[in-house]
Amino acid sequence: MFNITVRDTYEEVSREAAEIMLNVVKGTEKPILGLATGSSPVGLYQEMIRDHKENGTSYKDIITFNLDEYCDIPKDHEQSYWTFMHENLFNELDCPEENIHVPAGNLEDEEQACVDYETELAKYSVDVQVLGIGSDGHIAFNEPGTPFDSLTHLMELTEQTRRDNARFFLDENGDPDMDQVPKFAITQGLASIMRAKKIIMIATGLNKADAVYGMLKGPKTEDCPASILQDHPEVYVFLDNDAASKL
Ligand code: F6R
């Protein structure tokens, strides 16, 4: 079931998404948070940091699980999702490092790493999961064609996703460098994500409009992985006018 909010600006989208998140954090004894990287949730994370600093909301008892991680770069690479999460959220909160889970991408045995991550995740019940959506309709790194019953797995990234992410991998002239963009990621599967009790989906910008349409109004199909959310009982979708322009 979708609860859709459309706002004029990214700031408003982020503020309202943060209300859902903060209600969970403040209203749950030991909140389990599912977190995403990418540009979409950065404003939400800023709101969480602001609330923590201004109101003293504690994150000492939270446990977090991130959705995904690149495989072919080290954990401390400046573009790893581990680094991203620390720079954009964890370093500013009081959550213990041992409560943070980000899939380990750079491992000898990636298949085993997938099984281990899924096993750990399955011990918990995620109270709220943050999601963004790719311009091809992916959620986490589940690209079109990923089975709806997938668990944590290895994914070869599509050309389109690699192109979308090239803006973070720059050459010495500051231009996007496709050669540096990783080709594989470890990602929670679609069935893993669907177990979360609540989902916050944030999408802004015209390049998301088709994917947003597919998620909300299109047929439920593995060609648009986000369309699986049509079966979830509680999805809060926050859009700006551009992302909502095809609805
Ligand atoms: C990131 C993730 C991806 C992004 C998606 C949108 O952990 O799982 O699915 O949410 O690629 O990325 P942005 O927000 O950068 O447009």
Residues whose N, C-alpha, C, O or C-beta is under 5 A from the ligand:
A	BS01	F6R	A36 T37 G38 S39 S40 L67 D68 L131 G132 I133 G134 H138 I139 A140 F141
